[in-house]
Amino acid sequence: MSALHAGWIGTGPRVQQFERDFASYKCLPSSQVAAVNSCTAALHLSLIAAGLGPGDEVITSALTFCATVNAIIHCGATPVLADVDPTTMNLDPDDVARRITPRTRALLPVHFAGRPCEMDRLQRLAAEHGLTIIEDCAHAVESEYRGRPVGTLGDFGCFSFYVTKNLTCGEGGMVIARKESHIQRVKRLALHGLSHDAWQRYSDRGFKHYQVTECGFKYNMMDLQAALGIHQLSRIESSWQHRLRLWNRYQKKLSALPLVRPAEPDPGTRHALHLYTVLVDPERSGLSRDALLEALHARNIGAGVHYLSLPEHPYYQDRYGWKPEDWPQALRIGRQTLSLPLSPKIGDSDQDDIVSALVEVLEASV
Ligand SMILES: Cc1ncc(COP(=O)(O)O)c(C=O)c1O
């Protein structure tokens, strides 16, 4: 409400405060973060700030949201997909190594569902081949790898504050960069390439002329969004604890069902617990993933799919000639995966209803 009453809802002091709060949550100086209006924008600007463009190849996961790969395409580079590990559902470093060519310039690991990628091996590959690492942390606000927050392990970390995410601004995103010069470039590009942002131009300190220093975008976050983010960040730990309880209850209560449950978080990591995904193997479960999805929706249970593998989509098949079979793990997971509700709004009795519905549907099918 105070953002509405302040008389300025555009980019201003609340965005600056959210950047300071987020930086301190990640144990960084605020000069290493920049708020933007989505993770897609964060990825796009990071790729540009990293100097990527036509002729460069960027390796990312075949099992991610389309925004990851679209950002690579929008910066002019060529996306190259690597398959995922069947247990972690994260980039398989062996397949990444196989797909490196003399044109590869960057790795774009996605911390899928909030589980940190095998960053040691990806960092080694990046060092050997002189590659930039841009982490897609859309699912991973709370994730840590060997005691370090994800997003700080590569050169850039990109976060999403979309409505379904662990921390939401409605729409929003954040870039973390190791180099302050990269953050300054990201900030400039996020507001048309202007030399001063709008808040500075219209502040009490008087009118400031601006100059267009390069051709940028309209990717700035508003104070209205930042006000939500500041509030959400202050309760991030209690929301995580709530999801941890739900996650552990699912693991116990679903253990006897013919579903593949997610692997436990890896030792030495903190999992952000963004998604709780099960695999529905028709031979074992007696029905297809889509049949289970429909049966759950008929019982008012909002299950989702994260994600059909990227090579299954016609645009990428037409443009790059991708054949889904060339990424067999992502293909199989994409056809079998189903995400069960996992949100701080869900109480034990809601979760018990979800489990009962699953038991009922699966018992009728096997
Ligand atoms: C893995 C991944 N990357 C990127 C994005 C894009 O995030 P945004 O909607 O904030 O642009 C999403 C959003 O769902 C995502 O799940």
The ligand as an ORCA input file, in Angstrom:
! r2SCAN-3c Opt
* xyz 0 1
  C      13.611    -22.439    -15.842
  C      12.991    -21.122    -16.175
  N      13.741    -20.176    -16.792
  C      13.241    -18.959    -17.101
  C      11.936    -18.636    -16.817
  C      11.420    -17.293    -17.206
  O      11.013    -16.577    -16.090
  P      10.090    -15.259    -16.231
  O       8.680    -15.735    -16.372
  O      10.318    -14.509    -14.952
  O      10.572    -14.538    -17.419
  C      11.126    -19.572    -16.174
  C       9.728    -19.226    -15.863
  O       8.883    -20.006    -15.593
  C      11.664    -20.842    -15.851
  O      10.913    -21.771    -15.239
*
